[in-house]
Amino acid sequence: MVSYAELLKVFWEKHNPTTLNQQGGDRGTQYRSGVYYYSEAQRGLAEETKGRFETAIGGRQICTEIVPAPTFYYAEDSHQQYDAKPGSRYYCGLSPLGAKLDISGLAD
């Protein structure tokens, strides 16, 4: 089990949230960055960590949408755990920025 703040830390650190509808060379709304929440507490943590990460990346604007969770649909099997598959790193273009997010003091 991980806390929501810990999950958000991994989320922000593992991709580039500063490009609108784009990850690496992949473009389109399916490549947007998004945090989807189920409660106002989760929304608040998402907004707080977004602000902290913007500071960590030197004030660059984050384009990540933070909206109520829509209906969830699983991707097809070939896209499950895609980033962990051999050879996917060069294709999928998550391109983390290398910044670390400080989540100290955040409660779930």
C-alpha positions in Angstrom: 0.0 0.0 0.0 1.2 3.5 -0.8 -0.3 6.8 0.1 -2.0 9.1 -2.5 0.9 11.6 -2.0 3.4 8.8 -2.7 1.5 7.9 -5.8 1.5 11.5 -7.0 5.2 11.7 -6.3 5.9 8.8 -8.7 3.4 10.3 -11.2 5.1 13.8 -11.4 8.6 12.4 -11.4 8.2 9.8 -14.1 7.0 11.9 -17.1 7.1 15.4 -18.5 3.9 17.2 -17.4 4.9 20.5 -19.2 3.9 19.5 -22.7 0.2 19.8 -23.7 -1.1 16.6 -25.2 2.3 15.3 -25.9 4.9 12.8 -24.4 8.1 12.8 -26.4 7.3 12.6 -30.1 3.8 11.2 -29.4 1.1 13.8 -29.8 -2.7 13.9 -29.3 -5.2 14.0 -26.5 -4.4 10.3 -25.7 -0.9 11.5 -24.6 -2.2 14.2 -22.2 -1.0 14.3 -18.6 -3.9 13.9 -16.2 -4.6 13.3 -12.5 -8.1 12.0 -11.8 -9.5 12.3 -8.3 -12.4 10.7 -6.3 -12.6 13.1 -3.4 -11.9 16.8 -2.6 -9.0 15.6 -0.4 -7.4 13.9 -3.4 -8.0 17.0 -5.5 -6.3 19.1 -2.9 -3.3 16.8 -2.8 -3.1 16.8 -6.6 -3.1 20.6 -6.7 -0.6 20.9 -3.9 1.9 18.5 -5.4 1.4 20.1 -8.8 2.5 23.4 -7.3 5.4 21.9 -5.5 6.6 20.1 -8.7 6.3 23.4 -10.7 8.7 24.9 -8.1 11.0 21.8 -8.4 11.2 22.3 -12.1 12.1 26.0 -11.9 8.7 27.4 -12.4 8.0 25.8 -15.8 4.2 25.7 -16.3 2.6 22.3 -15.9 -0.2 21.3 -18.4 -1.5 18.4 -16.4 -5.3 18.3 -16.1 -6.7 17.7 -12.6 -10.4 16.7 -12.9 -12.9 14.3 -11.3 -12.3 10.7 -12.3 -14.3 9.7 -15.3 -15.4 6.1 -16.0 -12.2 3.9 -16.1 -11.5 1.6 -19.0 -8.5 -0.7 -19.2 -6.3 -0.4 -22.2 -5.8 -3.4 -24.4 -3.3 -6.1 -23.2 -0.5 -4.8 -25.4 -0.5 -1.5 -23.5 -0.7 -2.8 -20.0 2.5 -1.9 -18.0 3.8 -0.5 -21.3 6.6 1.5 -19.7 8.0 -1.6 -18.0 8.3 -3.6 -21.2 11.7 -4.1 -22.8 12.5 -1.5 -25.4 9.5 0.7 -24.7 11.5 3.5 -23.0 12.8 4.8 -26.3 9.4 4.7 -28.0 6.9 5.9 -25.4 8.8 9.1 -24.7 7.8 9.7 -21.0 11.0 11.8 -20.7 11.1 12.5 -17.0 12.5 16.0 -16.2 14.8 14.6 -13.4 13.3 16.8 -10.7 12.4 15.3 -7.3 9.1 16.1 -5.5 9.2 16.8 -1.8 6.0 15.4 -0.2 7.0 15.9 3.4 4.2 17.3 5.5 1.5 16.0 3.2 -1.2 13.8 4.8 -3.6 11.5 2.9 
